[in-house]
Each structure stands twice: as C-alpha cells, then as structure tokens.
Amino acid sequence: MSDGEARQLSPVGQRPLLLRHLGCRSYAETWQEMVAFTAARDAATGDELWSCEHPPVFTLGQAGQPGHLLFDSGIPLLRTDRGGQITYHGPGQVVIYLLLDLARRRLKVRELVVMIEQAVIELLADNGVAAARHAGAPGVYVGLAKIAALGLRVRRNCCYHGVSLNVDMDLSPFAAINPCGFPGLPVTQTSDLGIALTPAQAAMALAGHLARQLERKQ
C-alpha cells in the first residue's frame, strides 16, 4: 500500500479493524498522533493498526533506565510513555502500533501481549523459523536472539504503541544499548534467517496475523 492508504482487515460482522500503512515516519510525530487519536476516541471509534518504519532512534520506556544506553552513537534517544526499557528503531524494521479499545474487546493487557507475541511466532513459523517467548522478557526470540520487541500504553481502557519486528535492517546500533534492558542480549532479523520478505511484505503478513489473533477474541 502507498503512504497513508488504509485497508479493512476485519471480516463482515466482526468488530472493525483498519490497517493504515504510514511509510517511514518520525517516531515522535507518530507517537503524538497515537496520543491524539486515543484522547479523541469515543464509543464509536473503530480500532486501527498503524504500520510504519522509523528513521534511526532509540526509545526508552517510561520507567526505563537511561544507563542502558551504553555510549553516544549519534542516534537520538527519546523517552516515551510506553512500557519497557530501551530499544532501537530504524529503516528495515517493521513497526505495527495497535490502537485498540480493550474494554470493548474484553481484553486484558497480559492477554494482548500474548496475542501479539503469538502473531509474530506464527508469522515466523509460516516461513520455516521456530520462535518462542522467554519467561520474564516480553517479545519473541529465535534461540537466544531477540527478533521482536513490544511495549504498550493504556489510557481510559484503550491501548497504543505496539510491536517491532526486525526484517532487513542495520543491526549495529543495537550494540550501543542493552536491548530491552538485558546486557549482551543478541538480536536477529528475518533476512538473516533466510526469510525472503521485504519490510512491506512482512508488515502485511504480521498485520494479518494480528487481525486473526484479535478475531479469536470476538
């Protein structure tokens, strides 16, 4: 899809779920748009997934420790209002933000986290790669290496922020941080695992898996 194009993901009769593909967008700009969208929601507002990539940026969760940034690589650090510690976003990484009315979907936050992780696990399984969760460390891992990170924020029973999947990117900036607060945590990406998906293709596939996970809760 082209920048800004929207696509309905939910089947007829299901709660509306719209996918917006935003292209490569500033993290700060996208974050503020999520905050505004959530603040303006009412009972009639449909749920949306926003797919995008970001220019290079480190983001730190609201309770995150700045000491997990190990050295100044010249990449900006932005403290956000999501949960979790520090991570890196850059071109070639797919980010999908989930803007959901949790009360309307009768979803608990922990349940949603499991669904997001399962969507990534199933996407990788479709492409012949076995992935798993690690207890006490939200996200998705292939062996010991992290391939997807997630963080959420809930306001008025509605959530925003979401999940990032490493697809075909420069992984070297991760060396400047303790990824997600874990010293020495290795990271990987789909292109290094023999998965021949472009970021755009991976975004569409992951959005489909997320939609199917949410449908199961209808």
N, C-alpha and C positions, 0 to 999 in steps of 0.2 A: 504494500500500500504506500501511497505517497504521503508526505508530511501532512499531518492533521486529518487524514482520512479516517473515518470511523466505520466499524463493521459490527453488526449484531452477532453475538455469539450464542445467545440462549435460544433453545428450540421454542416453537409456538407453545404457549401455555405455561412456560417456566418464567420465573422472575427475570425481568430484563437485565441483560449484561452486555455492555457495549465495550468494544476494544477500540482504543484510539492509538494510532501509531504517530508519534510525535517527532521522529527523526532524532538528530543529535541536538540536544538542548542543554543549556546551562542547568547545573544541578540546583543552584539557588532559585532560579526562575521557576523551575518545575516544582520545587518544594513549596514555594509561596503560592503557586496555582493550586496545589493539593490542599493547602491550608484554607484557601479561599473557597474552594469547591466544598470542602467539608463543613465550613462555617455556614455556607448558604443552603445546605441541604434541608429538605423538609420531607414529609411522608411520601410525597410523590416523586422524589428524585430517584432516578434509576442508578444502579451500581455500574461502575466502569473499571476497566483495566487500561492503564496507560503504558504503552511500550515505547522505550527510547534508549538511546545511548547518551553518555555524557562526555564532555571534554575532561581531561585528567583532573581529578580532585580526590583528596582524602576526606572522608566524613567520619565524624565522631558522634556516637550516641549521647543522649542527654546525661547519662550517668557515666560516660566513658572517661578513661584516664588519659590525659594528654601525653603521659610518659610512654604510651605505646607507639608514638611517633618517634622513631629511633634517631633520625637525622633529617636535616633540611635538604630535600631533593629539588627544591624549587617548585614543587607542586603545592597548590594552596590546600590548607586544612580548614574545614568548615564544621563547626559544631551544630548539630541538628537536634530535632525533638523526637527522633526515633529511639527505640530501644537498641541495646547492643553497644559494642565497643567501636574500634576503628576498622574501616575497610577502605578499599580503593575502587574508584570507578574510572573507566577510560574507554575510548573508542574500541569497538570489537567485543565489548561486554554488553549483554542484553540485560536491561533492567525492566521489570514489569511492576508497576505500582497498582495496588489493589485498593480501590475506593469503594468500600462496602458498608452497608447498613447491617451491622452484626445482629442487632436485636430483631430486625425483620427476617433475617435468615436463620435466627435461633442458633447463632454460632458463638462459642466461647473462643477466646484468643488462642489458648493452647490447642484447641481443635483445629483452628485455622492454620496455625503453624504446621501441624502435622500434615494437613491437606496440601499446603504449599510445598513442603518437602517431598511429599508423595508424587506430586505433579512432576517435579524435577527427576525423581528416581524413575518414573515411568517413561519420561522422555528419553533418558539415557538408555533404559532397557530396550526401547524401540530401536535403538541404534547399536545394540550389542554390547553395551557397557554396564556392568554391575556397579551400583552405587548404594550407599547406606547412610543412615543417621549415626551420629556419635552421641552417646548419652552425655547430657550436660553441656553440649556445644551445638546450638541450633545451626542448621544448614545441612548441606549434602556433601558427602565425601566419596571419593574413589580411592579405595585403600586408605592411606593416611592423609591424602591431599584433598584440600577443600576446593570444590568446584562451584558451589553456590552459597551465597550468604543472604541472610534475611534480617529484617528489622521492621517493627510496626509501631504505630502510634494510634491510640484510641481516644476519641473525643465524642462525648454525647452518644455513646454506643455505636459510633461509626469509626472505621479504621482508614488509615492511609499509610504511605510508604509500602515496602514490599520486598521483592527478591531480585538478586542479581545473579546472572549465570555467565561464567567466563566462557567465551566462544572462540574468538580468534583475535587476541589482543597482545600487547606488550605486557608481560607479567613482571618485568623487572622492578616497577615501582613498589610491588609488594615487599621487596627487600628492605624498604625504608620503614616498615611498620611490623608490629606483632599482629598479624591478621586476626581480627575479631578478639584481640586481647591475648592470644596464645603465642608465646615466644617460639620462634622456629617453625611455626606451622607451615608446611608446604602447601602450595596452591597448584592447580592444574586447570586445563581448559579442554573443551570438546575437540578443537582442532589437533591437539597433541595426543588425543585418544583415538584418532582415526575416524572421527565423525565428520563427514563432509557436508556440514550445514553452514550456510552463511549466517551472519547475525540476523538478517531479516527472516530467513527461514526458521532459525531457532526460535525467534520471538513468536512467530505464528504458531509453531508447534507447541511451545510452552504455554501460550495463551489458551490453546485448545485443551491441553491437559488441565490447566487451572479451571477452565469452564466446566469440564467433566467432573472434577472433584467437587465443585460447588453444586452442580446439578444433583449429585448424590445426596445432598442435604435438603433438597426441595421437599 
